[in-house]
Amino acid sequence: MYRMRSWSARNARWLKRAYGGFETALVRLNPLLRRIGYQRLEKPFVAVEKVTKGLLLDSQTCGQCIVGFTGLSCPMNCPKKLRNGPCGGVRPDGHCEVKPEMPCVWVLAWEGNKRFRENEYPIQVVQPAVDNRLAGTSSWLREVRHRTEASGSASREV
């Protein structure tokens, strides 16, 4: 899987665009998803997420995906499960101190983040701690609900 992580980081720019487009399409489908029911959709969405994000990003299905901030490198692959940067034990060759055969997830994240070609590096945004209760749930459905709730409250305020 190290190869796929490296590939994803090298192709971070177009992968992030594709990922963002997919999330936008899901947000537009929110009325239909809501009608079907998020609880009913959870299992099929998790299954599809595991396959696609597992293959492309070596995702660990934490339910709180932040790969858009981390150069398309899943930080949950870090043996220490660090979510906001490397531990300080990165070897001079860029490999992990815990698993020396593995490239540091955060070195890959930084490389992928540089490929986004944005003015600000999203990797510098501090992320909340992982809520382990959400492991194995759909981060896509969670993001759709979050975005639609945020836009709904914004339109109510106007």
C-alpha positions in Angstrom: 0.0 0.0 0.0 3.0 2.3 0.4 3.1 2.6 -3.4 -0.5 3.8 -3.6 0.1 6.4 -0.8 3.0 7.7 -2.8 1.0 7.7 -6.0 -1.9 9.6 -4.4 0.5 12.2 -3.0 2.2 12.6 -6.5 -1.3 13.0 -8.1 -2.8 15.1 -5.3 -3.8 18.0 -7.4 -6.2 16.2 -9.8 -7.3 13.7 -7.1 -8.4 16.6 -4.9 -10.3 18.2 -7.7 -12.1 14.8 -8.4 -12.8 14.3 -4.7 -14.2 17.8 -4.4 -16.4 17.3 -7.4 -17.7 14.1 -6.0 -18.5 15.7 -2.7 -20.3 18.6 -4.5 -22.4 16.1 -6.4 -23.3 14.3 -3.2 -24.3 17.7 -1.6 -26.6 18.3 -4.6 -28.1 14.9 -4.1 -28.9 15.7 -0.4 -32.7 15.9 -0.9 -32.7 12.4 -2.4 -30.3 11.1 0.2 -32.4 12.5 3.0 -35.5 11.0 1.6 -33.9 7.6 1.3 -32.5 8.0 4.8 -28.9 8.4 6.0 -29.1 5.4 8.3 -30.2 3.2 5.4 -27.4 4.5 3.2 -24.7 4.2 5.8 -23.7 0.6 5.1 -23.6 0.8 1.3 -21.7 4.1 1.5 -19.1 2.7 3.9 -18.6 -0.3 1.6 -18.0 1.9 -1.4 -15.8 4.3 0.6 -13.7 1.4 1.9 -13.0 0.1 -1.7 -12.4 3.4 -3.4 -10.6 5.4 -0.7 -8.9 2.2 0.5 -7.5 1.6 -3.0 -6.7 5.2 -4.0 -5.7 6.7 -0.6 -5.0 3.7 1.6 -7.8 5.1 3.8 -8.3 3.6 7.3 -12.0 4.5 7.3 -11.9 6.6 10.5 -15.2 8.3 9.5 -13.6 11.8 9.7 -11.6 12.1 6.5 -9.2 15.0 6.2 -7.2 13.9 3.2 -8.1 17.2 1.4 -6.0 18.9 4.0 -3.2 16.4 4.1 -2.1 16.1 0.5 -4.3 13.0 -0.2 -2.2 11.1 2.4 -4.3 9.4 5.0 -2.8 10.5 8.4 -4.4 7.4 10.1 -1.7 5.3 8.5 0.7 6.8 10.9 1.5 4.1 13.5 1.1 6.8 16.2 -2.2 8.0 14.6 -1.0 11.6 14.6 -3.5 13.9 13.0 -1.6 17.2 13.0 1.9 16.6 11.7 4.9 14.3 12.2 6.1 13.1 15.6 9.6 14.4 15.3 11.0 10.9 14.8 11.1 11.1 11.1 14.3 9.5 9.9 16.7 11.5 7.6 15.6 9.5 4.6 11.9 10.5 5.3 10.9 7.1 6.7 9.0 6.4 9.9 10.8 5.8 13.1 8.3 3.1 14.2 8.2 1.3 10.8 11.5 2.1 9.1 10.4 0.4 5.8 7.5 2.9 5.6 7.7 6.4 4.2 6.4 8.9 6.8 2.8 9.6 6.2 3.5 13.3 6.9 6.4 13.6 4.5 4.0 12.3 1.8 1.3 14.7 3.1 3.6 17.7 2.7 4.7 16.6 -0.7 1.1 16.1 -1.8 0.0 19.4 -0.3 2.6 21.3 -2.3 1.0 19.9 -5.5 -2.3 21.5 -4.7 -0.8 24.8 -6.0 -2.9 26.9 -3.6 -1.8 30.2 -2.0 -2.3 28.7 1.5 -1.4 25.2 2.5 -4.4 23.5 3.9 -2.1 21.1 5.8 -1.5 24.0 8.2 -5.1 24.0 9.5 -5.2 22.3 12.9 -7.5 19.3 12.8 -9.7 18.1 15.7 -8.7 14.9 17.5 -10.1 11.7 16.1 -13.4 10.5 17.5 -12.9 6.8 17.5 -16.6 6.2 17.9 -17.0 7.3 14.2 -14.5 4.6 12.9 -16.2 2.5 10.2 -18.8 5.1 9.3 -19.2 7.2 6.1 -17.2 10.4 6.1 -18.9 11.2 2.8 -22.4 11.2 4.3 -21.1 13.1 7.4 -19.7 15.8 5.1 -22.9 16.1 3.1 -24.9 16.6 6.3 -22.4 19.1 7.6 -22.4 21.1 4.4 -26.1 21.2 4.0 -26.7 22.1 7.6 -24.1 24.9 7.3 -25.7 26.3 4.1 -29.2 25.9 5.6 -28.3 27.9 8.7 -26.5 30.5 6.6 -29.6 31.0 4.4 -31.9 31.2 7.5 -29.7 34.0 9.0 -30.1 36.2 5.9 
